[in-house]
Amino acid sequence: MAKPTPITQEQLKNFSKHYQENPVRRLATTALSKSEMADVAYCTPGAAAMLHKFSVEIPTLPVTNQKRSGRCWLFASLNVLREKIAKEKNLDKFELSQSYAAFWDKFERANYFLESIIQTATLPADDRVVHHILTTGVHDGGQWDMFVNLVEKYGIIPKDAMPETAQSSNTQMMNRMLNQSLKNAAIHIREMMAQGSGMKKVDEYKVSVLDKVYSYLCSCYSEPPKHFDFEYIDRNGDYHIERGYTPSSFYEKYIGDMVADTVSIINAPTDDKPYYRTYTVSMLGNIVDGRDVCYLNLPMTEFKELIIRQLKAGQLVWFGSDVGKCGSREDGLWDTGSFDYELLTGLDLAISKKDGLDYWFSAMNHAMVISGVSLDENGAPVRWKIENSWGDEKGNKGYYVCSDSWFDQYVYQAVVSRETLGEKVSLLDQKPIVLNPWDPMGSLAD
């Protein structure tokens, strides 16, 4: 290995000379002294092409607002489901309870965490798997298959039956206290296992921890209702009430097998993930013995073809992407052509999607809903309509648009029906390849 070389005074002299002689760099210094970098890099011609006009578009209800929480995956998932109920009941406003789903996700994930600690109790605390479990803890993120687990076990309820609270809408401190208690439990479990305590005692202790967690979550969310009435006013202004639902009976009546009949497809062009294979992520989940997270990796052309096919069939598409790149909340857009950071910074910034995943430059960090697409004369996508969950003050009343170039680079996952998948459904018969717990395809749930 070559000996490390320090920066020399001669190099510093040259660097300063190059800066002083470059008018673009000095202009950038002026611009950046009083302005946000994204504003200075903003390219009006590129942004002007991001029209909120689409050749294929599914009408949807007003956007929701996850506020100061990381529950995007739950909001996006419930936003897909609510449209089915709203259409059947002729509603122009309707939400399903995000607090209800989040409560049960937190509670089940606490059990999943404790079971993971038990399974790895013989490994040292600095083992990479143990470290991943401890640092990930219980948080707001999640995956589509985890949502499927929740609704199949606990059902759904209207938001009126379990509304938001201060803690559900601002989860940082709630999560911090929960994770501190779970780490306390992890310490005790590992000590018990090291001392040779039997599994009966360990399980009894785990149940006592879950008992406290349940009460704590009730304090934060309120206790989930076991029964409720469905009250609503339709578009004509007529009042209705349907009495005596349980969360499961409501789910069975209005959703049926719609959720179970879905498949997650991904576009991950890395060497370790050959196309047309299925994948799962080790130790990623929320319900013990629930449905495993499973992805089918497809080339981007086929990935987009399936999404367009589903949109044309009038069905929304849940998807996961990296929203931290080339975006403007104010204008409600994501577009690689609307920002010129290389010109502004003078840095070499080009990183391929493959390298972005391998070198941890980019990964999924937000889930939303695709509700439309603009196609050119050859049927190729130009831009996509997105239903977000950041409220209605930004973008087009909370709806966003992304270019196809941004889609290619920063969209990683989508959910389609098995019917949409067509003949590719046979690929799901493969035994999934198991990825490491820290694989970037599991990042949305971190």
N, C-alpha and C positions, 0 to 999 in steps of 0.2 A: 504494500500500500504506500502511495506517495506521501511524503511528509507534508502536513498542512502548511500553507503559505500565508503570511499576514499581509494586510494592505500596507503598501509603502507610501511614503510622502510624495514620491514622484507620481504615483497613480492618482493620489488626491489632487495634485496640481493639475493633472490632465483632465480629471473629471470636472473640476471647477471651470477650466477653460472651455470644455465642451458645452457646459451649461450656459456660460456667459455668452457664447457665440451662437446659441440656438434661440432665435426669436420665438419659436413655437413654445419652447419650454418657459421662457420668461412671460409670454402671454398667458400660459396656463397658470403660472404663479399668481398673476393678477386676478384671473378668473376664480381660482380656487380659494383666494383669501377671504372672500365674502359669500361664497355660494356652495351649496351641496354638490358633490361630485356628479351625482346622477343628473342634476339639472344642467350642469355645464356640458355633459356628454350627450344630452338629449338632441336628437336629430328630427326636426319638424317634418321634413319630407317623408321619412320612414313612418313616423307616427301618424301622419295624415292618411296613410294607406290602411290604417287599422280601423276601418269603418264598422259600426255596429249594424251591419246589414248582411244577411245570410240567405243563401239559396235553399238550404234545408234547415228548418227551425221548428222546435217543439215549444209551444206556449207553456210557460211555467208560472208558478205563484211568486209573489214578492220574496226577495232574498231574506235569509235569516242572519243572525248575528251571534257568533260564538264568543264575542267580547274577549276578555283577557284570559283565555283558556286555549288549550291545544286540542280541542275536541273536533277538529275539522273533519276527521274520518266519520265520526258519528253524525255530525250535521249533514255532511254530504250523503251518507247512507240513508238517513231519515228523510232528507229532501227528495230522494228518489222514490221512497215508499209513499210519502204523503200525496204525491201527484195521483196515484192510483185511487186513493180514498177521495181526494178532492174532486176528481173527475166523476166518480160514481155518485157523489152526494151533491154535485153542482155547487162547489164552494169556490169563492175567490180569495179567501184567506184561511189558512189552516197550517198548523205545525204539530208534529208529534213531539212528545216530551224527550228532550235531550238529557234532562236531569235524570229521568228514570233509567235510560240506557247507561249513562255515566255512573250512576250509583252501583248498578250490578256489575259493570265492568271493573270498577275499583275494587269491589268486594271479592269478585272471582279472581282478580289478578293478585290480590293479597294472598289468597290461597295458593295460586300458581307460583308466586314468589317463594312462599314458605316450603312448598313441595320441592322446588328447585334447590333450595338450600339443603333440604334433607338428602336429596339425591347426590349432592356434591360434597357432603359433609366430610368425607375422607380426604378431599383434596386440600392443599394448602390455601390459605386465604389470598395469597398473591397469584394463584393459578389464574390463567387468562379467562377461563370460563367463569370461575367464581367471581373474579373481578368484574366481568361483564354483568353478571346477575346483580351484584351489589351496587354497581354504579348506575345501572338502568333502573332498578327499583320498580315502583308503581307510578305511572305518570299518565298524561292525558292522551298520548298518541295511540294509534292502533291500525289494524289492517282489516280489509273487507271480510276475510274469513272469520276474524274475531267478532265482527258485527253479526255475521250469520250465527255464530255460537250463541251470542246474547239473545237475539230475538227468537231463536228456536227454543231456548230454555225458559226465557222470562217474558216473551211477548213484547207488545208495544202498547202505549197509551197516548191519548191526546195530551198536548201540552197543558191544557186547562186542568187536567187531573193531577199533574205534578209539575208546577211551574218552576222557573229559575229562582235561585236564591243568590245572596251576595257571594257565597263560597263557590257555587257551581259556575258562576260567571267570572270569577277571579280566583284561580285555583292554586296559585303559587304557594301560599302559606299552608293551605289545606294539604297539598301534596308533601310539603316539607315535613309537617308533623307526622303524616302517615308513614313516610319513608324512614323517619327517625325511629318510630316505634317498630317498624319491620326490621331495621338493622339491629335494634335491641333484641328482637326475637331471634334473629339470625345468630347473634352471639350466643344466646342461651341454647339454641338448638345444637350448634356446633360443639359447645361445651358438654351438653348432655350426651351427644353421640361419642365424643372423645372419652367420656367417663364410663361408657358402656351401658348407658341407660337403655332399657328396652324400647322397642318401637311403640308399645302401648303407652308408655309414659310420654314419649315424644309427641305422639298424636294427641294425647290429652292436653299437653301444653299448647300445641298448635290450635286446637279448638278453643282454648281459653283466650288465645290471642285474637282469633277471628271473632269471638264474642265481643271483645272490646272494639275491634275495628268496625263491626256492624253498628254498634251504638254511636261511635264517632261519626260514621258516614251519615247516620240518621240526623245527627246534630247539624251536619253541614248541608244536607240535601232535603231533609225531612224523610220520614219512613215511606217507602213506596207503597201505594195503595194496592190492596188485594182485590178490590171490587170498585167499579165506578160506572157512572152513567155517561153516555156520549151525547152531549148537547151541542147543537150547531144551528147557524142561520145560513140558509142557502143564498144564492145570487139574487133570488127574487124577494129576499127579505123575510122568508117564512121560517119560523122557529120549529125545530124538531128535537126530540129526545128519545134515545134508545137506552133502555135500562138494563142493569144487571150484567155488565160485562166483567170478565176477568181479563188481565192483560193477554193471556194466551188465547182466550176465545175471541177477543177483538182481533188479534193477529191472524188467527185461522180464518175468520170470516172475511177480512178485507185484504189480506196479503196472500194467504194460501201457500202455494209452492213457488211463488215468484222468486224469493230470495234463495231457496235451496237449489234452484235451477240456474245457477250462475257459475261463471268461470273467470278467474283472474288471468289475464294475459299480460306479459311484460315484454319490453324491448331492452335487453341487456347485452350489448354487442361485445362482451368480454370473452377472452379465450377459455375461461373456466366454465362458461355457460353456453354450450352448443345450442343452436336453434332446434326447435321441434322436440325439445325435451322438457320434462316437468321438474320442478324444484320445490323444496320446502326449506325452512330455516330452523335450525336446531334451537330449542328452548324459546321459541317465539309463539306466544299464545296467551289466552286469558282464562280459559275454562279447562281444568284438568279433564282429560278424556274427551275433549271436544274435537271438533273438526280441525284438522291440521291446516295451516296456511299452505296453499299450493298455487304455483304459478306455471303457466305454459309460455316458454320464451319463443317469440316470433320475430322475423325480420320486420323492420319498420313499415315497409310497403304493405305487408299482409296485416300487420297490427292496425294500421289506419283503415284498411279496407273493411275490416270487421266492425270498427267503430262507426264508419259511414253507413254500413249495412244496417246496423242497429238503429241509428238515427233515422234513416229512411223508413224504418218500420215503426217509427213513432215512439221509440224507447230511449230514455235518458241513459247516459253512460257515466258511471262513477270512475274517477281516475286520480292517479297520484303523480306529482311532478315536483320539480325544484323551483319554487317561486321566488327564490332569492337572487335570480339572475335576470338582468335586462328587463326590468319591469318598472311601471309607474302606477302607484296606487291612485294618485290624483286623476290620471286619465283612464285608469282601468285597462291597462294593456301590458302584455309581455311580447317583446319583439326584439330579436337580435339586431335588426336593421334600424332600430330607433335610438340606439346608443352607440357612440363611437369612443369607447374607452381607450383604445390603442392610440388614437390621435391625441386624446387629452393627456394621457399619462406618458406616452413615449415608450411604453413597456410592450414586450411580446406576450400576448395574453391568450393566443389560440390554443385550446385544449379540446381534443376530440371527445365524443361521448364515451367511447371505450376507455380512454386514458382518464377522463374525469371520474369514472367509477373506480378504476384501479388505483388511482392516486388520491382518492377522497377529496376531489374538488367539488363534486356534485353528487347528490343523492336525493331521494324523495323526502320532502319535508311538509307537504300540504296536499290534502285531498279536496277535490271539488267535483262539479258535475258538468259534463259537456251536454249542451242543449241545442247546438246548431253548428253548421259548417257552411262556408261559402266555397263553392266548387267552380273551377274555370270551365272553359268550353270543352275540355277533354275529360272532365269529371275528376280532376285532381284538386285536392284541398288547397285553399289559399289562406284562409283564416278560420278560427274556431270560436264559437260562442261559449262562454263559461259562466255558470251560476256559482258564485262564491258565497261565503258565509261570514263576510266582514261588515255586514250592515249595508245600508242603501245610500250612504253619503258620498261614496267614491264611485268612479266609473259611470256606467249607464244605469243609475239606480241600483248599484251593487252588482250589476252584470259586467263581466270583463270580456276581453277579446285577446287572443294570442295568434301570432303569425304561424304559418306552417313551418318556417325555419326554426322558430323557437320550439315548436312542438317536437320536431325531429331531435333537437338537442337535449331538451329538458323534461320531456314526458316519458315516464318509465312503466306505468301500469294502468290498466283499464279493466273494467268488469263488463262482460257481455253474457248473454244467455247461451245456453247450450245449443239452442236452435240457431242462433246467429253464428256460432262456431262451425256449424255445418259438418262437412266430412272430417274436419280436423278433430272432432270430438273423440275419435278413436285414439288420439294421442294421449288422452287423459288416462288410458288404461296402463300407462307405464308406471313403474315404481319411481316416485320422485327422488331425485338426487338431493342429499341432505347438505345444505350449506352451513357454514359456521354461524354461530349466534350473532356475530358482529358483521356479517355480510351486508353490503349497502342495500340489498333488496329488502332487508328488514328494517331499514332506517325510519320509515314512516311511523313505526310502532315504538321507536326509542324515545 
